[in-house]
Amino acid sequence: MSVTAYLGLGSNQGDRAENLRQAIRKLDAQAGIRVLRVSPVYETEPFGYVEQEVFLNMAVAVETDLSPEQLLETALAVERELGRVRTIRWGPRTIDIDLLLYGTSSVSLEHLVIPHPGLSLRAFVLVPLRDIWEGGVLPGHDQTIDHYLFLLAEDHKGVREWGAINWEIGSDPSAS
């Protein structure tokens, strides 16, 4: 049975846009995952550990028949393939892929919590998610994205639209 899941992607090392593009392509190439929608890209200030470069962030909706745990493992494998090394919590990274939502499911495991525990507290996640969200109350929450963005009005100002990424293989002349 297929489920629509939402992923948050971020990069602040190397060619940030290319890191995002490659992550989307690699996710879409995996068995059991099909990219449905991608948000515009936003430039955002670092969160947590602030002594680092600014991020490019976006959200991706995928259709998947993988379990939440399998989807997480696939995302982590893509991160490793693109050179992600975890040294400092919230530190610099070539790519970060967070599993934000998995259908209407709630998951609470030691290594995986869905909805993502910081979802409603981070404008840099909510703004791009709103662009691809099909509306309504967020699963596991009691309000809409717009409600949470209203509460984060000051943080919301630090999320600046950067542009779009053409990720589809063969459609980007610079990809050859």
C-alpha positions in Angstrom: 0.0 0.0 0.0 1.4 3.4 -1.0 1.7 6.3 1.4 2.6 9.9 0.8 5.5 10.9 3.0 7.1 14.3 3.3 10.9 14.8 3.6 12.8 17.9 4.5 16.2 18.4 2.7 18.9 20.9 3.6 22.5 21.6 2.6 25.2 24.1 3.5 28.4 22.6 2.3 29.8 22.5 -1.2 27.5 23.1 -4.1 24.3 23.3 -2.0 21.9 23.3 -5.0 23.6 20.3 -6.6 23.6 18.4 -3.3 19.8 18.9 -3.1 19.3 18.0 -6.8 21.4 14.8 -6.4 19.5 13.8 -3.2 16.1 14.1 -4.9 17.4 12.1 -7.9 18.8 9.4 -5.7 15.6 9.1 -3.7 13.5 9.0 -6.8 15.7 6.2 -8.2 15.2 4.0 -5.2 12.7 1.0 -5.5 9.6 1.9 -3.6 10.0 5.7 -3.8 8.6 8.1 -6.4 9.0 11.9 -6.0 5.6 13.6 -6.4 6.3 17.2 -5.6 9.2 19.4 -4.7 9.0 22.8 -3.0 10.9 25.9 -4.1 14.3 26.2 -2.3 14.8 28.6 0.6 17.9 30.1 2.0 17.9 30.0 5.8 20.1 30.8 8.7 21.6 27.9 10.6 19.6 26.4 13.5 21.2 25.2 16.8 24.9 25.4 16.0 25.0 28.9 14.3 28.7 29.2 13.5 28.4 27.8 10.0 27.3 28.8 6.5 23.6 29.4 5.5 21.5 26.5 4.3 19.4 25.8 1.3 16.3 24.0 2.5 13.3 22.5 0.7 10.6 19.8 1.1 9.8 16.9 -1.0 6.6 14.8 -1.2 7.1 11.1 -2.1 4.9 8.2 -2.7 6.3 5.1 -1.1 5.5 1.6 -0.3 8.5 1.4 2.1 7.8 1.3 5.8 8.8 4.3 7.8 11.9 2.5 9.0 12.9 1.5 5.5 12.3 5.0 4.2 14.5 6.4 7.0 17.3 3.9 6.2 17.1 4.8 2.5 17.3 8.5 3.3 20.3 7.9 5.6 22.0 5.8 2.8 21.5 8.7 0.4 23.0 11.1 2.9 26.1 8.8 3.2 26.4 8.4 -0.5 26.5 12.2 -0.9 29.2 12.5 1.7 27.3 13.3 4.9 29.5 13.0 8.0 27.9 13.5 11.4 30.3 15.3 13.7 28.5 18.2 15.4 24.8 18.1 16.2 23.0 20.5 13.9 26.5 21.1 12.3 27.5 21.7 8.7 26.4 19.0 6.2 26.5 18.3 2.5 23.0 17.0 2.8 20.4 16.4 5.5 17.2 14.4 4.8 14.6 14.4 7.6 11.5 12.2 7.5 8.8 14.8 8.5 5.5 13.0 7.9 4.5 9.5 6.8 0.8 9.6 5.8 -1.2 10.1 9.0 1.0 7.7 11.0 2.6 8.4 14.3 5.8 6.5 15.1 7.7 6.6 18.3 10.9 4.5 18.2 14.3 5.2 19.7 15.7 6.1 16.3 12.6 7.5 14.6 9.8 9.8 15.7 7.0 10.8 13.2 5.8 13.4 12.9 9.3 14.9 13.2 9.5 16.3 16.7 10.7 19.7 15.7 8.3 20.1 12.8 6.0 22.7 14.3 8.9 24.7 15.8 11.0 25.3 12.7 10.0 27.9 10.1 12.8 26.6 7.7 10.9 23.3 7.6 7.3 24.6 7.6 7.7 27.2 4.8 8.8 24.8 2.1 6.4 22.1 3.5 3.5 24.5 3.1 4.4 24.8 -0.7 3.7 21.1 -1.3 1.3 20.3 1.5 -2.2 19.4 0.4 -3.8 21.4 3.2 -5.5 20.8 6.4 -4.3 20.0 9.9 -0.8 18.4 10.2 -1.0 14.8 11.2 -0.1 14.4 14.9 -0.8 18.1 15.5 -4.0 20.0 16.1 -3.3 22.9 13.8 -2.4 23.9 10.2 1.0 24.9 8.9 -0.2 28.5 8.7 -1.1 28.5 12.4 2.4 27.3 13.4 4.0 29.9 11.0 2.0 32.6 12.6 3.4 31.6 16.0 6.9 31.6 14.5 6.5 35.0 12.8 10.0 36.3 13.7 11.7 33.1 12.6 9.6 33.1 9.4 11.4 36.3 8.3 14.7 34.4 8.1 13.4 32.1 5.4 14.1 33.7 2.1 13.0 32.2 -1.2 16.2 31.2 -3.2 14.8 29.7 -6.4 13.9 26.3 -7.8 15.8 23.1 -8.6 15.1 21.2 -11.8 15.9 17.7 -10.5 14.4 15.5 -13.2 17.0 13.6 -15.0 17.4 14.6 -18.7 15.5 17.9 -18.2 18.4 20.0 -16.9 20.9 20.9 -19.6 23.6 21.5 -17.0 23.2 17.9 -15.7 24.9 16.3 -18.6 
